[in-house]
């Protein structure tokens, strides 16, 4: 007599974090800053001992993850924890479509003196393959304001 149990093997390549250096524990490899000053730091962290420390530049600046290919119709989820000690730094977290030069999903950094979890989702509806990045934007433009970030994640949400 059958018990009705059915075992399903999860396809781990689709649910694995696509960010190559999610917590910056060993280095800043696979992250690129456009303006401002980007380092890894022990001043604040959410997971482990290190996080990313991003100091504003003289204009709006960003730091971005490695690119991830996304087929048309495929969805991607992003997650990032940010921290700012005062309300002075302003910024956003985005899923950025580098192929078309467009922010596809955005979360505004709002919390002060507390970690803030940002969760984003986007389904590629462009009609083609795109490369997406997780971006942290520091828009303060005062060459001093700091936003920390940690626990970065980009994961596919659909099986193709």
C-alpha positions, 0 to 999 in steps of 0.5 A, a space after each residue: 500500500 502506498 503512503 502517498 509521499 512524494 519527494 521533490 529535489 530542489 534545484 539549488 542553482 536557481 535559489 542560490 544567492 547570485 551576489 558573489 560577495 554578499 557580506 564583504 567579510 574578506 574584501 570588496 571584490 565584485 562591488 564597484 563604486 561610482 563616486 564617493 568612497 567605498 570600503 569595508 568596515 567593522 564600524 557596523 555590521 549586520 552579519 559577521 564582522 564586516 559591512 560595506 561603508 559608503 561615504 557620499 561624494 560631491 554628487 549623487 553616487 552608487 555602489 553596485 554588485 556584480 551583474 546577474 543575467 535575467 531572461 525575459 519573463 524571469 523574476 529576481 528578488 533582492 534584499 539588502 540591509 542598510 544602516 545610517 546613524 543620522 537622518 542626513 544621508 539620503 539614499 535608495 536601494 535598487 534593482 538596476 537594469 544595466 542593459 537598458 540603464 533603468 532602475 526597475 525596483 526601488 526602496 528608499 532608505 528611511 530608518 535612522 540608528 536602526 538596521 533597515 531591511 530592503 526587499 525588492 522584486 522585479 519581473 523582466 518584461 523587456 522582451 530580451 535578456 538583461 543584466 541586473 545589479 543590486 545598487 545602493 545610491 547615496 544621494 546626499 552629495 556632501 562628501 561626508 554622509 555614510 550609509 553602511 550595507 550588509 547581507 546582500 542578496 539577489 535570487 531568481 524567483 522562477 524556474 526557467 
